[in-house]
Amino acid sequence: MSIINNLYKRFGKFFASSYPKIFNFCEKRKAIIKFFVAGSSAAAVDLLALYLFHGLFRWEIVLSTSLAFLLSFFVSFSLQKLWTFRNYNNKRLAHQLVLYIGAAFISMNLNALAMHLLVNNWQVWYLLAQIIVNIFLGVINFFTYKFIVFRHIKDEDKN
């Protein structure tokens, strides 16, 4: 982990000295940017794994999508916990994982409800509707992860 932290710090110093205005803008919004990058990385893992499992290995589609989803889920959980919200305490790991699964389940159902309303009731183009819903759910999930799932508890941070 120290290699990654050292590279991260070196990149930050280079970025701060080369592009100070952009660096300051990003530094103030660091958690949001990391949240987006972590989510995008998990989505890329999902697509890559699906391609490998189904496209190359020719595994059945339901098995392939299920395995790809599980892999991307754990990549997302790990990146959000350790990188975005810098929550290194493992005492609440099982609890955090249950909360994260619960948030994902709620998001999935809100996504379905919002898509139904936007597409079927209000005739919004389905891709535009999904973009709108993803932005809405992204905001909700950011605050859910920050203040509920990966919140720092002072007594636990001491240990």
C-alpha positions, 0 to 999 in steps of 0.5 A: 500500500505504501507504493501506491500512496507514494505514487499518489503523493508524487503525482499530487505534487507534480499536478500541484506545481504544474497545474495549480488552479486545476489542482486546487479545484480537484483537491476541494472535490477530491472525494467526489472525483474519487467516487466517480473514478472508483465507480467507473473503474468498477463498471470497466471491470464488469464489462471486461469480466463479462467479455472475458467470461462470455465472449472469450471463454464462451461461458453461459450468459447468466453465469458470466454476468453474475460472476462479472457483477460479483467481481465488479461489486467487490472492486467497487466496495474495496475502492470506495472503502479504501481509496475514496473514503480512506476507511482502513478499519476492518472491525466493521467490515462485515457490517459495512459490507451488509450496508453496501449490499443494502444500498446497492439493493435499494439503488437497484429498485430506485433505478427500476422505479425511476426508469419506469416513471421516466420512460413509460409515464413521461416518455423520456428517451431510455438512455437519457433517462438512465443518465438522469437516474445514474446522476441522481443515484450517484449523489444519493450513494455518495452521501450514503457511503460517506455518512452511513456505510464508511463513516469514521467512528472516533473510538474505532479510529484510535485502534 
